[in-house]
Amino acid sequence: MNYQEQLTPWAVYQNLPDLQRQLVIRFRRRTDADCYMKVLKQTRPQTDFVIAFETVKKEVVPAAIA
């Protein structure tokens, strides 16, 4: 996750067939994402959208066994 994605953790996704999803847009605030998704549902009522909060995943490096 790059720095810009860290600044915008709220993401609106479009649900696709076969349990896939496509990123539509990212926001800094949940309220902005809610408002945008409301407009999307009005313009495309047959499409399913979801809001997700994404955080940075820290990789765990196993300790070397001596």
PDB file with SEQRES, HELIX, SHEET and CRYST1 records, atoms N, CA, C and O in Angstrom:
SEQRES   1 A   66  MET ASN TYR GLN GLU GLN LEU THR PRO TRP ALA VAL TYR          
SEQRES   2 A   66  GLN ASN LEU PRO ASP LEU GLN ARG GLN LEU VAL ILE ARG          
SEQRES   3 A   66  PHE ARG ARG ARG THR ASP ALA ASP CYS TYR MET LYS VAL          
SEQRES   4 A   66  LEU LYS GLN THR ARG PRO GLN THR ASP PHE VAL ILE ALA          
SEQRES   5 A   66  PHE GLU THR VAL LYS LYS GLU VAL VAL PRO ALA ALA ILE          
SEQRES   6 A   66  ALA                                                          
HELIX    1 AA1 TYR A    3  LEU A    7  1                                   5    
HELIX    2 AA2 ARG A   30  THR A   43  1                                  14    
SHEET    1 AA1 3 GLN A  20  PHE A  27  0                                        
SHEET    2 AA1 3 TRP A  10  LEU A  16 -1                                        
SHEET    3 AA1 3 PHE A  49  PHE A  53 -1                                        
CRYST1    1.000    1.000    1.000  90.00  90.00  90.00 P 1           1          
ATOM      1  N   MET A   1       0.846  -1.157   0.000  1.00  0.00           N  
ATOM      2  CA  MET A   1       0.000   0.000   0.000  1.00  0.00           C  
ATOM      3  C   MET A   1       0.903   1.236   0.000  1.00  0.00           C  
ATOM      4  O   MET A   1       1.731   1.408   0.895  1.00  0.00           O  
ATOM      5  N   ASN A   2       0.740   2.077  -0.992  1.00  0.00           N  
ATOM      6  CA  ASN A   2       1.582   3.261  -1.087  1.00  0.00           C  
ATOM      7  C   ASN A   2       1.059   4.378  -0.167  1.00  0.00           C  
ATOM      8  O   ASN A   2       0.020   4.230   0.475  1.00  0.00           O  
ATOM      9  N   TYR A   3       1.783   5.474  -0.120  1.00  0.00           N  
ATOM     10  CA  TYR A   3       1.467   6.566   0.799  1.00  0.00           C  
ATOM     11  C   TYR A   3       0.100   7.174   0.506  1.00  0.00           C  
ATOM     12  O   TYR A   3      -0.649   7.479   1.434  1.00  0.00           O  
ATOM     13  N   GLN A   4      -0.234   7.354  -0.757  1.00  0.00           N  
ATOM     14  CA  GLN A   4      -1.531   7.929  -1.126  1.00  0.00           C  
ATOM     15  C   GLN A   4      -2.671   7.031  -0.651  1.00  0.00           C  
ATOM     16  O   GLN A   4      -3.693   7.532  -0.183  1.00  0.00           O  
ATOM     17  N   GLU A   5      -2.514   5.726  -0.765  1.00  0.00           N  
ATOM     18  CA  GLU A   5      -3.545   4.802  -0.310  1.00  0.00           C  
ATOM     19  C   GLU A   5      -3.667   4.824   1.209  1.00  0.00           C  
ATOM     20  O   GLU A   5      -4.755   4.609   1.744  1.00  0.00           O  
ATOM     21  N   GLN A   6      -2.558   5.082   1.912  1.00  0.00           N  
ATOM     22  CA  GLN A   6      -2.602   5.179   3.362  1.00  0.00           C  
ATOM     23  C   GLN A   6      -3.401   6.407   3.805  1.00  0.00           C  
ATOM     24  O   GLN A   6      -4.050   6.383   4.850  1.00  0.00           O  
ATOM     25  N   LEU A   7      -3.351   7.476   3.010  1.00  0.00           N  
ATOM     26  CA  LEU A   7      -4.089   8.694   3.339  1.00  0.00           C  
ATOM     27  C   LEU A   7      -5.578   8.546   3.067  1.00  0.00           C  
ATOM     28  O   LEU A   7      -6.384   9.299   3.613  1.00  0.00           O  
ATOM     29  N   THR A   8      -5.951   7.589   2.232  1.00  0.00           N  
ATOM     30  CA  THR A   8      -7.356   7.398   1.871  1.00  0.00           C  
ATOM     31  C   THR A   8      -7.765   5.955   2.169  1.00  0.00           C  
ATOM     32  O   THR A   8      -7.826   5.132   1.255  1.00  0.00           O  
ATOM     33  N   PRO A   9      -8.044   5.642   3.426  1.00  0.00           N  
ATOM     34  CA  PRO A   9      -8.317   4.247   3.792  1.00  0.00           C  
ATOM     35  C   PRO A   9      -9.722   3.765   3.450  1.00  0.00           C  
ATOM     36  O   PRO A   9      -9.952   2.557   3.413  1.00  0.00           O  
ATOM     37  N   TRP A  10     -10.666   4.663   3.201  1.00  0.00           N  
ATOM     38  CA  TRP A  10     -12.034   4.242   2.890  1.00  0.00           C  
ATOM     39  C   TRP A  10     -12.172   4.036   1.397  1.00  0.00           C  
ATOM     40  O   TRP A  10     -11.907   4.948   0.614  1.00  0.00           O  
ATOM     41  N   ALA A  11     -12.581   2.849   0.998  1.00  0.00           N  
ATOM     42  CA  ALA A  11     -12.676   2.505  -0.414  1.00  0.00           C  
ATOM     43  C   ALA A  11     -14.089   2.044  -0.759  1.00  0.00           C  
ATOM     44  O   ALA A  11     -14.725   1.327   0.014  1.00  0.00           O  
ATOM     45  N   VAL A  12     -14.570   2.463  -1.924  1.00  0.00           N  
ATOM     46  CA  VAL A  12     -15.858   2.000  -2.442  1.00  0.00           C  
ATOM     47  C   VAL A  12     -15.551   0.978  -3.524  1.00  0.00           C  
ATOM     48  O   VAL A  12     -14.819   1.257  -4.473  1.00  0.00           O  
ATOM     49  N   TYR A  13     -16.126  -0.217  -3.364  1.00  0.00           N  
ATOM     50  CA  TYR A  13     -15.920  -1.301  -4.311  1.00  0.00           C  
ATOM     51  C   TYR A  13     -17.228  -1.670  -4.972  1.00  0.00           C  
ATOM     52  O   TYR A  13     -18.300  -1.564  -4.376  1.00  0.00           O  
ATOM     53  N   GLN A  14     -17.122  -2.108  -6.223  1.00  0.00           N  
ATOM     54  CA  GLN A  14     -18.266  -2.672  -6.928  1.00  0.00           C  
ATOM     55  C   GLN A  14     -18.126  -4.187  -6.852  1.00  0.00           C  
ATOM     56  O   GLN A  14     -17.088  -4.738  -7.218  1.00  0.00           O  
ATOM     57  N   ASN A  15     -19.178  -4.863  -6.375  1.00  0.00           N  
ATOM     58  CA  ASN A  15     -19.145  -6.320  -6.309  1.00  0.00           C  
ATOM     59  C   ASN A  15     -19.382  -6.897  -7.700  1.00  0.00           C  
ATOM     60  O   ASN A  15     -20.314  -6.503  -8.401  1.00  0.00           O  
ATOM     61  N   LEU A  16     -18.530  -7.827  -8.083  1.00  0.00           N  
ATOM     62  CA  LEU A  16     -18.599  -8.483  -9.378  1.00  0.00           C  
ATOM     63  C   LEU A  16     -18.931  -9.958  -9.175  1.00  0.00           C  
ATOM     64  O   LEU A  16     -18.869 -10.451  -8.049  1.00  0.00           O  
ATOM     65  N   PRO A  17     -19.283 -10.671 -10.247  1.00  0.00           N  
ATOM     66  CA  PRO A  17     -19.552 -12.105 -10.119  1.00  0.00           C  
ATOM     67  C   PRO A  17     -18.317 -12.873  -9.641  1.00  0.00           C  
ATOM     68  O   PRO A  17     -17.195 -12.371  -9.714  1.00  0.00           O  
ATOM     69  N   ASP A  18     -18.537 -14.079  -9.158  1.00  0.00           N  
ATOM     70  CA  ASP A  18     -17.478 -14.987  -8.685  1.00  0.00           C  
ATOM     71  C   ASP A  18     -16.691 -14.394  -7.515  1.00  0.00           C  
ATOM     72  O   ASP A  18     -15.477 -14.574  -7.421  1.00  0.00           O  
ATOM     73  N   LEU A  19     -17.391 -13.686  -6.625  1.00  0.00           N  
ATOM     74  CA  LEU A  19     -16.790 -13.108  -5.421  1.00  0.00           C  
ATOM     75  C   LEU A  19     -15.610 -12.176  -5.708  1.00  0.00           C  
ATOM     76  O   LEU A  19     -14.683 -12.077  -4.905  1.00  0.00           O  
ATOM     77  N   GLN A  20     -15.647 -11.508  -6.832  1.00  0.00           N  
ATOM     78  CA  GLN A  20     -14.630 -10.520  -7.189  1.00  0.00           C  
ATOM     79  C   GLN A  20     -15.165  -9.133  -6.854  1.00  0.00           C  
ATOM     80  O   GLN A  20     -16.372  -8.941  -6.706  1.00  0.00           O  
ATOM     81  N   ARG A  21     -14.265  -8.180  -6.738  1.00  0.00           N  
ATOM     82  CA  ARG A  21     -14.672  -6.791  -6.531  1.00  0.00           C  
ATOM     83  C   ARG A  21     -13.703  -5.877  -7.255  1.00  0.00           C  
ATOM     84  O   ARG A  21     -12.536  -6.208  -7.464  1.00  0.00           O  
ATOM     85  N   GLN A  22     -14.224  -4.707  -7.634  1.00  0.00           N  
ATOM     86  CA  GLN A  22     -13.426  -3.738  -8.377  1.00  0.00           C  
ATOM     87  C   GLN A  22     -13.453  -2.417  -7.623  1.00  0.00           C  
ATOM     88  O   GLN A  22     -14.516  -1.929  -7.240  1.00  0.00           O  
ATOM     89  N   LEU A  23     -12.267  -1.843  -7.412  1.00  0.00           N  
ATOM     90  CA  LEU A  23     -12.163  -0.559  -6.730  1.00  0.00           C  
ATOM     91  C   LEU A  23     -12.756   0.537  -7.600  1.00  0.00           C  
ATOM     92  O   LEU A  23     -12.421   0.660  -8.778  1.00  0.00           O  
ATOM     93  N   VAL A  24     -13.638   1.329  -7.008  1.00  0.00           N  
ATOM     94  CA  VAL A  24     -14.250   2.449  -7.728  1.00  0.00           C  
ATOM     95  C   VAL A  24     -13.528   3.741  -7.379  1.00  0.00           C  
ATOM     96  O   VAL A  24     -13.102   4.479  -8.268  1.00  0.00           O  
ATOM     97  N   ILE A  25     -13.391   4.016  -6.079  1.00  0.00           N  
ATOM     98  CA  ILE A  25     -12.768   5.261  -5.639  1.00  0.00           C  
ATOM     99  C   ILE A  25     -12.382   5.137  -4.160  1.00  0.00           C  
ATOM    100  O   ILE A  25     -12.923   4.301  -3.436  1.00  0.00           O  
ATOM    101  N   ARG A  26     -11.443   5.978  -3.723  1.00  0.00           N  
ATOM    102  CA  ARG A  26     -10.979   5.977  -2.330  1.00  0.00           C  
ATOM    103  C   ARG A  26     -11.242   7.353  -1.708  1.00  0.00           C  
ATOM    104  O   ARG A  26     -11.245   8.371  -2.400  1.00  0.00           O  
ATOM    105  N   PHE A  27     -11.464   7.363  -0.377  1.00  0.00           N  
ATOM    106  CA  PHE A  27     -11.739   8.602   0.350  1.00  0.00           C  
ATOM    107  C   PHE A  27     -10.991   8.614   1.673  1.00  0.00           C  
ATOM    108  O   PHE A  27     -10.583   7.570   2.183  1.00  0.00           O  
ATOM    109  N   ARG A  28     -10.815   9.825   2.227  1.00  0.00           N  
ATOM    110  CA  ARG A  28     -10.213   9.966   3.555  1.00  0.00           C  
ATOM    111  C   ARG A  28     -11.247   9.754   4.649  1.00  0.00           C  
ATOM    112  O   ARG A  28     -10.920   9.237   5.717  1.00  0.00           O  
ATOM    113  N   ARG A  29     -12.489  10.147   4.397  1.00  0.00           N  
ATOM    114  CA  ARG A  29     -13.525  10.087   5.420  1.00  0.00           C  
ATOM    115  C   ARG A  29     -14.647   9.126   5.033  1.00  0.00           C  
ATOM    116  O   ARG A  29     -14.994   8.994   3.859  1.00  0.00           O  
ATOM    117  N   ARG A  30     -15.201   8.468   6.030  1.00  0.00           N  
ATOM    118  CA  ARG A  30     -16.294   7.517   5.811  1.00  0.00           C  
ATOM    119  C   ARG A  30     -17.532   8.229   5.271  1.00  0.00           C  
ATOM    120  O   ARG A  30     -18.234   7.690   4.416  1.00  0.00           O  
ATOM    121  N   THR A  31     -17.802   9.433   5.764  1.00  0.00           N  
ATOM    122  CA  THR A  31     -18.993  10.150   5.313  1.00  0.00           C  
ATOM    123  C   THR A  31     -18.917  10.474   3.829  1.00  0.00           C  
ATOM    124  O   THR A  31     -19.932  10.430   3.133  1.00  0.00           O  
ATOM    125  N   ASP A  32     -17.730  10.799   3.337  1.00  0.00           N  
ATOM    126  CA  ASP A  32     -17.565  11.064   1.910  1.00  0.00           C  
ATOM    127  C   ASP A  32     -17.842   9.805   1.101  1.00  0.00           C  
ATOM    128  O   ASP A  32     -18.489   9.863   0.055  1.00  0.00           O  
ATOM    129  N   ALA A  33     -17.355   8.671   1.585  1.00  0.00           N  
ATOM    130  CA  ALA A  33     -17.592   7.406   0.897  1.00  0.00           C  
ATOM    131  C   ALA A  33     -19.081   7.055   0.895  1.00  0.00           C  
ATOM    132  O   ALA A  33     -19.603   6.572  -0.109  1.00  0.00           O  
ATOM    133  N   ASP A  34     -19.766   7.297   2.017  1.00  0.00           N  
ATOM    134  CA  ASP A  34     -21.204   7.026   2.100  1.00  0.00           C  
ATOM    135  C   ASP A  34     -21.989   7.869   1.102  1.00  0.00           C  
ATOM    136  O   ASP A  34     -22.873   7.363   0.411  1.00  0.00           O  
ATOM    137  N   CYS A  35     -21.662   9.154   1.032  1.00  0.00           N  
ATOM    138  CA  CYS A  35     -22.362  10.049   0.105  1.00  0.00           C  
ATOM    139  C   CYS A  35     -22.124   9.645  -1.350  1.00  0.00           C  
ATOM    140  O   CYS A  35     -23.048   9.668  -2.163  1.00  0.00           O  
ATOM    141  N   TYR A  36     -20.893   9.280  -1.673  1.00  0.00           N  
ATOM    142  CA  TYR A  36     -20.575   8.877  -3.043  1.00  0.00           C  
ATOM    143  C   TYR A  36     -21.300   7.579  -3.397  1.00  0.00           C  
ATOM    144  O   TYR A  36     -21.808   7.431  -4.509  1.00  0.00           O  
ATOM    145  N   MET A  37     -21.347   6.647  -2.457  1.00  0.00           N  
ATOM    146  CA  MET A  37     -22.025   5.381  -2.727  1.00  0.00           C  
ATOM    147  C   MET A  37     -23.530   5.596  -2.892  1.00  0.00           C  
ATOM    148  O   MET A  37     -24.170   4.890  -3.671  1.00  0.00           O  
ATOM    149  N   LYS A  38     -24.093   6.544  -2.182  1.00  0.00           N  
ATOM    150  CA  LYS A  38     -25.513   6.865  -2.335  1.00  0.00           C  
ATOM    151  C   LYS A  38     -25.802   7.349  -3.755  1.00  0.00           C  
ATOM    152  O   LYS A  38     -26.805   6.962  -4.356  1.00  0.00           O  
ATOM    153  N   VAL A  39     -24.924   8.193  -4.287  1.00  0.00           N  
ATOM    154  CA  VAL A  39     -25.088   8.678  -5.660  1.00  0.00           C  
ATOM    155  C   VAL A  39     -24.921   7.530  -6.659  1.00  0.00           C  
ATOM    156  O   VAL A  39     -25.666   7.440  -7.635  1.00  0.00           O  
ATOM    157  N   LEU A  40     -23.941   6.654  -6.413  1.00  0.00           N  
ATOM    158  CA  LEU A  40     -23.745   5.505  -7.292  1.00  0.00           C  
ATOM    159  C   LEU A  40     -24.977   4.614  -7.329  1.00  0.00           C  
ATOM    160  O   LEU A  40     -25.373   4.147  -8.397  1.00  0.00           O  
ATOM    161  N   LYS A  41     -25.585   4.374  -6.175  1.00  0.00           N  
ATOM    162  CA  LYS A  41     -26.781   3.522  -6.132  1.00  0.00           C  
ATOM    163  C   LYS A  41     -27.957   4.165  -6.837  1.00  0.00           C  
ATOM    164  O   LYS A  41     -28.807   3.462  -7.385  1.00  0.00           O  
ATOM    165  N   GLN A  42     -28.023   5.494  -6.834  1.00  0.00           N  
ATOM    166  CA  GLN A  42     -29.098   6.180  -7.541  1.00  0.00           C  
ATOM    167  C   GLN A  42     -28.904   6.124  -9.046  1.00  0.00           C  
ATOM    168  O   GLN A  42     -29.871   6.003  -9.799  1.00  0.00           O  
ATOM    169  N   THR A  43     -27.651   6.212  -9.485  1.00  0.00           N  
ATOM    170  CA  THR A  43     -27.387   6.207 -10.927  1.00  0.00           C  
ATOM    171  C   THR A  43     -27.314   4.797 -11.500  1.00  0.00           C  
ATOM    172  O   THR A  43     -27.606   4.592 -12.678  1.00  0.00           O  
ATOM    173  N   ARG A  44     -26.925   3.819 -10.673  1.00  0.00           N  
ATOM    174  CA  ARG A  44     -26.847   2.420 -11.126  1.00  0.00           C  
ATOM    175  C   ARG A  44     -27.517   1.518 -10.085  1.00  0.00           C  
ATOM    176  O   ARG A  44     -26.827   0.850  -9.315  1.00  0.00           O  
ATOM    177  N   PRO A  45     -28.851   1.493 -10.056  1.00  0.00           N  
ATOM    178  CA  PRO A  45     -29.554   0.749  -9.005  1.00  0.00           C  
ATOM    179  C   PRO A  45     -29.383  -0.770  -9.090  1.00  0.00           C  
ATOM    180  O   PRO A  45     -29.577  -1.451  -8.083  1.00  0.00           O  
ATOM    181  N   GLN A  46     -29.033  -1.318 -10.235  1.00  0.00           N  
ATOM    182  CA  GLN A  46     -28.874  -2.762 -10.387  1.00  0.00           C  
ATOM    183  C   GLN A  46     -27.516  -3.262  -9.916  1.00  0.00           C  
ATOM    184  O   GLN A  46     -27.309  -4.471  -9.810  1.00  0.00           O  
ATOM    185  N   THR A  47     -26.588  -2.356  -9.631  1.00  0.00           N  
ATOM    186  CA  THR A  47     -25.221  -2.716  -9.265  1.00  0.00           C  
ATOM    187  C   THR A  47     -25.067  -2.696  -7.747  1.00  0.00           C  
ATOM    188  O   THR A  47     -25.636  -1.840  -7.069  1.00  0.00           O  
ATOM    189  N   ASP A  48     -24.301  -3.635  -7.226  1.00  0.00           N  
ATOM    190  CA  ASP A  48     -24.074  -3.738  -5.788  1.00  0.00           C  
ATOM    191  C   ASP A  48     -22.715  -3.122  -5.430  1.00  0.00           C  
ATOM    192  O   ASP A  48     -21.695  -3.456  -6.033  1.00  0.00           O  
ATOM    193  N   PHE A  49     -22.716  -2.223  -4.446  1.00  0.00           N  
ATOM    194  CA  PHE A  49     -21.500  -1.555  -3.992  1.00  0.00           C  
ATOM    195  C   PHE A  49     -21.302  -1.816  -2.502  1.00  0.00           C  
ATOM    196  O   PHE A  49     -22.258  -2.091  -1.776  1.00  0.00           O  
ATOM    197  N   VAL A  50     -20.052  -1.726  -2.059  1.00  0.00           N  
ATOM    198  CA  VAL A  50     -19.721  -1.916  -0.654  1.00  0.00           C  
ATOM    199  C   VAL A  50     -18.586  -0.967  -0.281  1.00  0.00           C  
ATOM    200  O   VAL A  50     -17.733  -0.641  -1.106  1.00  0.00           O  
ATOM    201  N   ILE A  51     -18.593  -0.523   0.999  1.00  0.00           N  
ATOM    202  CA  ILE A  51     -17.534   0.343   1.520  1.00  0.00           C  
ATOM    203  C   ILE A  51     -16.642  -0.504   2.421  1.00  0.00           C  
ATOM    204  O   ILE A  51     -17.127  -1.303   3.222  1.00  0.00           O  
ATOM    205  N   ALA A  52     -15.330  -0.317   2.280  1.00  0.00           N  
ATOM    206  CA  ALA A  52     -14.375  -1.067   3.100  1.00  0.00           C  
ATOM    207  C   ALA A  52     -13.323  -0.109   3.656  1.00  0.00           C  
ATOM    208  O   ALA A  52     -12.945   0.869   3.011  1.00  0.00           O  
ATOM    209  N   PHE A  53     -12.862  -0.417   4.868  1.00  0.00           N  
ATOM    210  CA  PHE A  53     -11.761   0.322   5.484  1.00  0.00           C  
ATOM    211  C   PHE A  53     -10.516  -0.545   5.357  1.00  0.00           C  
ATOM    212  O   PHE A  53     -10.489  -1.678   5.838  1.00  0.00           O  
ATOM    213  N   GLU A  54      -9.496  -0.016   4.716  1.00  0.00           N  
ATOM    214  CA  GLU A  54      -8.281  -0.783   4.476  1.00  0.00           C  
ATOM    215  C   GLU A  54      -7.126  -0.199   5.274  1.00  0.00           C  
ATOM    216  O   GLU A  54      -6.897   1.011   5.264  1.00  0.00           O  
ATOM    217  N   THR A  55      -6.410  -1.060   5.956  1.00  0.00           N  
ATOM    218  CA  THR A  55      -5.260  -0.649   6.743  1.00  0.00           C  
ATOM    219  C   THR A  55      -3.999  -1.236   6.132  1.00  0.00           C  
ATOM    220  O   THR A  55      -4.052  -2.098   5.255  1.00  0.00           O  
ATOM    221  N   VAL A  56      -2.881  -0.755   6.611  1.00  0.00           N  
ATOM    222  CA  VAL A  56      -1.591  -1.235   6.127  1.00  0.00           C  
ATOM    223  C   VAL A  56      -1.324  -2.597   6.747  1.00  0.00           C  
ATOM    224  O   VAL A  56      -1.438  -2.771   7.960  1.00  0.00           O  
ATOM    225  N   LYS A  57      -0.973  -3.549   5.916  1.00  0.00           N  
ATOM    226  CA  LYS A  57      -0.610  -4.881   6.407  1.00  0.00           C  
ATOM    227  C   LYS A  57       0.889  -4.901   6.663  1.00  0.00           C  
ATOM    228  O   LYS A  57       1.686  -4.614   5.770  1.00  0.00           O  
ATOM    229  N   LYS A  58       1.262  -5.240   7.886  1.00  0.00           N  
ATOM    230  CA  LYS A  58       2.683  -5.344   8.218  1.00  0.00           C  
ATOM    231  C   LYS A  58       3.100  -6.792   8.022  1.00  0.00           C  
ATOM    232  O   LYS A  58       2.465  -7.715   8.533  1.00  0.00           O  
ATOM    233  N   GLU A  59       4.165  -6.968   7.283  1.00  0.00           N  
ATOM    234  CA  GLU A  59       4.663  -8.312   7.049  1.00  0.00           C  
ATOM    235  C   GLU A  59       5.475  -8.775   8.256  1.00  0.00           C  
ATOM    236  O   GLU A  59       6.312  -8.041   8.783  1.00  0.00           O  
ATOM    237  N   VAL A  60       5.215  -9.975   8.668  1.00  0.00           N  
ATOM    238  CA  VAL A  60       5.945 -10.561   9.781  1.00  0.00           C  
ATOM    239  C   VAL A  60       7.081 -11.407   9.209  1.00  0.00           C  
ATOM    240  O   VAL A  60       6.851 -12.350   8.451  1.00  0.00           O  
ATOM    241  N   VAL A  61       8.289 -11.058   9.579  1.00  0.00           N  
ATOM    242  CA  VAL A  61       9.450 -11.793   9.115  1.00  0.00           C  
ATOM    243  C   VAL A  61       9.842 -12.774  10.215  1.00  0.00           C  
ATOM    244  O   VAL A  61      10.148 -12.361  11.333  1.00  0.00           O  
ATOM    245  N   PRO A  62       9.834 -14.064   9.909  1.00  0.00           N  
ATOM    246  CA  PRO A  62      10.183 -15.031  10.952  1.00  0.00           C  
ATOM    247  C   PRO A  62      11.650 -14.889  11.388  1.00  0.00           C  
ATOM    248  O   PRO A  62      12.536 -14.618  10.578  1.00  0.00           O  
ATOM    249  N   ALA A  63      11.865 -15.076  12.656  1.00  0.00           N  
ATOM    250  CA  ALA A  63      13.225 -14.981  13.194  1.00  0.00           C  
ATOM    251  C   ALA A  63      14.053 -16.153  12.700  1.00  0.00           C  
ATOM    252  O   ALA A  63      13.564 -17.278  12.598  1.00  0.00           O  
ATOM    253  N   ALA A  64      15.290 -15.880  12.400  1.00  0.00           N  
ATOM    254  CA  ALA A  64      16.192 -16.938  11.930  1.00  0.00           C  
ATOM    255  C   ALA A  64      16.518 -17.883  13.072  1.00  0.00           C  
ATOM    256  O   ALA A  64      16.836 -17.466  14.186  1.00  0.00           O  
ATOM    257  N   ILE A  65      16.430 -19.150  12.764  1.00  0.00           N  
ATOM    258  CA  ILE A  65      16.749 -20.163  13.779  1.00  0.00           C  
ATOM    259  C   ILE A  65      18.240 -20.472  13.691  1.00  0.00           C  
ATOM    260  O   ILE A  65      18.743 -20.874  12.642  1.00  0.00           O  
ATOM    261  N   ALA A  66      18.933 -20.279  14.800  1.00  0.00           N  
ATOM    262  CA  ALA A  66      20.394 -20.470  14.792  1.00  0.00           C  
ATOM    263  C   ALA A  66      20.777 -21.847  15.240  1.00  0.00           C  
ATOM    264  O   ALA A  66      21.964 -22.171  15.291  1.00  0.00           O  
TER     265      ALA A  66                                                      
END                                                                             
